[in-house]
């Protein structure tokens, strides 16, 4: 940094340092006003001097125009003219009006929400101005009372200025002055009206108190407090009554627009019209009935349209994917602008909900198609697995037959009396495969078909299953007292998937045992156990609820998920009964309520 740069601080630093001096500027401004007010009744020359000092300090402090801006020649002439006329005449009513304006300005600082927790300094200034106005300026400068009640002159001269001394020690945040917007015009205007009513009310009630000002002031203050208390009770009464605030809010919401009737019509449209583009067109037709609107245009993902004519007053709003442009007959005030924006947001939200509803319906339809295809694919996979088992058994049986023939009949003569287990197995399996293929074809023709399973005696189904997997290295166990029937498709689906997963695990862990067991309970129960490693906890949490994520190629995905859903449709429940190293057990049993 160069020496020249060090010698000149930044403008923002200068501004902040200037605002730090505002505490003393405000105190000096009020002190000069106090001296001008006290001297105005006796020595008008000194009073004018102090009032000129007060005006100068006020122009430096004023919160309306930035002090960095340059005044135009016209503004300077008007300002000097007003100051000269005020100082020349210095009428009492001018002083009263000026203090009332100062009270309104300080009130705008006090009630600003952004600095509400740091306004004790301005609250003290407001109290001082109100006290000096009511206790001294009105009776002396405006009414010209020569005889003041005992102690009132001492209070105005020495008591009230103690508030200025207290302001020296009150907290003051200079950053509040960095923003010109730290001023509430609404509260300032409201407070000015309150002060005017209080002053005029005191002057009017003097006719009832024999021209005694202070009794009239006391009566006015008490009356005003009573009216405010009554208004506060009526504003938000207890006991379930809505109060005046409801009517006031209702007026603000409906000012210039039949908002309630329009909202009712939009709600009716949202209930009766399910198509998003048609709802949007109907809602915009309702907007055409509003008195301020002469035209509008809109654009969305479904297209756009327009009605009416264009005007010079344009307001454009966007809600989600919908953009609406309003053409109005007059320029929108801030309140009307908020109303129109609310209208656009309401239409946008309803329109977006209609579009989402259509997307959800389409997704539900696609999900139904996907689930149907997944179920049928699962059934075909099981059929193919059964065919693979049969063809494998056929190839093994043919090999064994050729070996026997080569040993017993070296000359190539066949033993026509020999019968092999494969023939019997094939005779039992073909009818079942035929029925399962027919069931799958029925589902292809009508995906809504459910519960058309093939019911088999449990013993016969078990015998066929053991024959299919006779050479797969699987131990089959069965209780001798197993009776009853089983849904063949469900049991085949669960058995094929569990055995397929176990066989894939055996490829990684060759020494594991696979045991399939059918036991007797209220209804037959199928149990498939392997002695391999336990399933990861993450997979167990997702198993049977959704296709397992992050486990591709390990046989624990869509197969068991579809098998569990198939079992649930048939009134059965597939669970992972045990998951420990050396014992992973799946159990299929009737779902008991």
Secondary structure by P-SEA (a helix, b strand, c coil): ccaaaaacccaaaaaaaaaaaaaaaaaaaaaaaaaaaaaccccaaaaaaaaaaaaaaaaaccccccccccccaaaaaaaaaaaaaaaacccaaaaaaaaaaaaaaaaaaaaccccccccaaaaaaaaaaaaaaaacccccccccccccccaaaaaaccccaaaaaaaaacccccccccccccccaaaaaaaaaaaaaaaaaaaaaccccccccaaaaaaaaaaaaaaaaaaaaaaccccccccaaaaaaaaaaccccaaaaaaaaaaaaaaccccaaaaaaaaaaaaaacccccccccccccccccccccccbbbbbbcccbbbbbbbcccccaaaaaaaaaaaaaaaaaaaaaaaaaaaaaaaaaaaaaaaaaaaaaaaaaaaaaaaaaaaaaaaaaaaaaaaaaaaccccccccccccaaaaaaaacaaaaaaaaaaaaaaaaccccccccccccaaaaaaaaaaaacccbbbbbbbcccccccaaaaaaaaaaaaaaaaaaaaaacccbbbbbbbbbcccbbbbbbbccccccaaaaaacccccccccccccccaaaaaaaaaaaaacbbbccccccccbbbbbbccccc
